[in-house]
Amino acid sequence: MAAQRPGRVRIIGGSVRNSRLEVPAVEGLRPTSERVRETLFNWLTPVIEGADCLDLFAGTGALGIEALSRGAASAVLVDADRRAVQAIEANVARLQGIEATTVSASWETFLARPPRPFDLVFLDPPFALGLWQRVADRLEAGGWLRANAWIYVESARGSSFTPPPGWLLHREGAAGEVVFALYRRHRVDRLS
């Protein structure tokens, strides 16, 4: 699938449905397609209301903003590229009733902070970096996930990813060269 050049992506549901988000010209930025987002948020409908969300590779901010539009309580949108973060901030400022926290930092810098557990995490790094495993393992080990958190993973067809222990596959799909999956974390009680 060819990377989209600067343009716009549309929020497809919720309070700011049909709003357009500007897509900055950032190397490696590959917004999640509308079709994939629609499928994902159909899966999340029963659990999105009131969820605290984290997107470590926010890009356009479409996943986090879509979550807020559909009733999530909060969204932290992290991106290493300052231009992407500025575009997200400008898009959020334009939208009525949407408030998101933006952070300009790499995923490693962000996850080095004291953890705050989230209900829903979007894990969609640039495909060329192959970070799925490292980030998933760090999220699991670092206290960033609530006991029954949901984790969305978007990757390239043929990429290698083994979910950490306790992550159970809920749903999965494919669109072109993109594979997407929603996992549910089930806390494993450890005896001392």
N, C-alpha and C positions, 0 to 999 in steps of 0.2 A: 504494500500500500504506500503510495507516495505521500510524503509529508506535505501537510497543508501549508501554504504560504500565508503571509499576513492577510487577514480578512476578518471574518466574524464567525462565531459559533452561537447557536441559539439555545436558551434555556427552554426545556420542553415541558415542564410541569410546575405546578404550585403557584405561589403568590406573584412571582415575577415571570410567569410563563410568557414565551415569545420575545423576551428581552434578548438583545444581541450583545455579546461580549466581544470586544476588540481583541484580536490575536496579534501579539507583537512579532516582529521578525527576529526570532531567537533560534540559533542553531540547535537542531535536535528536537525542537518543540513539535509535538505530535498530538494535537487535541484528540481526546476520546471521541469517536464518531457519535453522531446523534442516535443512530440505531443501537449502538452498544449501550449508551447512557440510558436510553429508554428501557432496554431490557434489564439493565442493572437496577434501575429505580423501581421497576415493576417488582423485582425480587425483594427490594428493601421496603416496599410499602408498609408491611406490618410492623416494622421496627424503626423507621426513620424519625417518627415524631419524638421530639425531646432528646435525640441522640447528640452526644458530643463527638465531633468528627475531626480527623486529622488527615491532611493531604501533604505528604512529604515532598512531592514533585508536582506542585500545583500547576505549573505552566500557565494556562489561561484562567485557572480558578474555576473552570466549569463544573467539576465534580463537587467541590465544596459549596459553590453558589447554588447548584441544583439541589443539594441536600438542604441548605437553608431555606430555599424557596418552598421545599416540600415539608418543612416543619422541624428540621433539626434545631436543637437548642443553641449549638455553637459550631464554628468551624475554624480551625487553625490551618492556614494555607502557607506552606513553606516552599520556597524555591531558592536555588543558589544564584540564579540570574537576576540581578537587580532590575533589569528592564521588564522582565516578566512580573516581578512583584509590583513595580510601578503601574503596569497595565492592569493588574488585578485591583490595586487600590483605586485606580480611576474608574474601573467598571463598578466596583462596590459603591463608590461615592455617587454614581449616577442612579443606582437602583434604590427605589423607595422601600424601606422596611427590611433591608438586608444589612446585617452587620457581621463582618468577619475579621478575624485577627490575621494579619499578614506578617510573615517573618522572612527576612532576607538572610538565608543561611544555607549551608550545605546540610544534607540529611545527617551527616556525621556530627557536625557542630550542634545541630538541634538536638539530636539524641544523646549528646554528652551532658545536657542539662539535667537537673533533677526531674524525674519523670512525673507526668500527669496522665493517669489512665484515661483512655478513650473507648467509646462504644463502637465506633466505626472508623476504620483506617483505609484510606485509598493508597494502594501501592502500585504506582504506574511510572516507574523511572524511564528515562530515555533507553530504548532498547539496546543501543550500541554499548552501553555501559555494563549490562549484564549484572545488575545489582540486586535482583530479586531475593536471592538466598541470603546474602549478607544483611540486607535490611530486615527481612522477616525474622531472622535469628536474633538480631539486635532488639527489635520490637518485643519479641517474646521474652528474652532474657532481662530486658531493662525495665520492666514495670509499666510499659506504655499501654497495655491492653487490659480492659476490664475482664472479669472472669468469663463472661459470655460474649466477648466482643465479636464483631463481624469484620472481616478483612477482605477487601477487594483487591485482586491481583490481575493486572493486565500485562501480557507479555507477547513476544513474537512467537509465531508458530515454530516449533522445533527447539525452543529454548528449554533449558533444564531448570526445574524448580521442584524441590521437595518440601512440602509444608512442615513446619516444626511439629513435634509431638503435641497432640491436643488440638490441632487445627483440623477440623473435619470439613470435607468438601460438601457444600450445600447445593450449589448449582454451577454449571459451567457452560460456555458457548464459544463460538468462533465466528469471526467476520473477516473474510479475506485472509490476510497474514497475521491477524490479531487473535489471540486466545485470551479469554477472560474468565475468571472464576471468583466465586464468592465462598469464603470459608467462614465457619463458625468456630470460635475458640471455646473449648470446654476445659475449664480449670481442672488440673489434676491435683488432687489433695495429696500432699506428701506427709508421710508419717516420720516423726523424728526418732 
